[in-house]
Amino acid sequence: MDKKQTRRILTASLVGSSIEWFDYFLYGTMAALVFNQLFFVNEDPTVGLMLAYASFALSFFIRPFGGIIFSHIGDRIGRKKTLVITLSLMGLATFGMGLLPTYQAIGIWAPILLITLRLVQGLGIGGEWGGALLLATEYAPPEKRGLFGSIPQMGVTIGMVMGTLALWVMTLLPDGAFMTWGWRVPFILSAFLVIFGLWIRKGIDETPEFKKVQASGEIPKLPIVDTLKYHWREVLIAIGAKVVETAPFYIFGTFVVSYATTTLGFSQTATLGSVMIATVITTILIPIMGSLSDKVGRKKMYIAGTVAMGLFAFPYFWMLQQGSVLLLVVATIIGLGIIWAPITAVLGTMFSEIFEAKVRYTGVTLGYQIGAALAGGTAPLVATALLARFDNSYVPVAIYIIITALISLAAIWAVKDLSGKQAAPKVAVKESRV
């Protein structure tokens, strides 16, 4: 495979997850700033805000269903075709949000249409990650599988940086202009990202490993049935392994914004700035960690990151408690920028190596999306509830982070390190059960 083709494949795997997280950040922020006033209009502003956040949470619940639908298509007709469908769905829904009339214009139909587009978006997102991951890992040379598998993971942080920048530029507008038309611009401009992504994806071939499955005639009629019947252990391992990757991410990147500003008295600028710096650092470190896993092994990298995450839980909150902006920045960089990087870098590749090629799309998607729904969307809520229950004490939240690390360590104990040893998909499955 030449360098030009390699670049195209890696770009194709990266672009979808970047758009996904660009939208995630954009919608979450707009729910609090705009949608509560223009779509979920209520006499009580708090009710409007809660309804806006509920629409945001919807995609977490719909994603596993999107994962089931598109992983079925991915394991039946191929990775490439499925990725074109998921990106088109995500793109059309996001673009459509930018054109929606408000509650003042069409009444109750405004929130109904917004929620409908959010559900369509969630379906597309549910099938996107697994396909993007497999596009990278199934094209990868065995000695570079860790590096290739880490590239889609960079989409999380790249999308958040793009979303932050787009929002920052739009908030420079006068309030009236921002609320009238400014908020729509990032949604509409996302169409250009989608068109670029579709152009890149249409120019690549189906993955070599899926072609082998096609040639062998082993394509399952119902991949999800085969997965749950013969690979349920691997699905449970993937769900458990996802816990420490997703829950602390939302603690360090989302929960900290409200905690540091309302409970500890930090400015919003300092808190968001520290998250942004850490996000840029982790974006740089992810491919480095992925490449390193090709040399030292996926499992070792993951365990090192998970143990460090558990050990850092109490020091992290202690540093925040000091009231120093410098320590806030350092704590966020260590947690989100450095410790989280090796965990997320190897996660996808590790998932892909424990499933057979014929059910791999379904297996990795189920593990990832169920893990994200259980531990990701709930993490800020759990952390906030613990603070409220224990008089703003950070101790229960730190223990919560340690528990996520222990759950993931227990899950990963069942995985034999497969880096560089996977001669064929079936060998990987046998080894994974050792």
Disulfide bonds with the S-S distance in Angstrom:
none
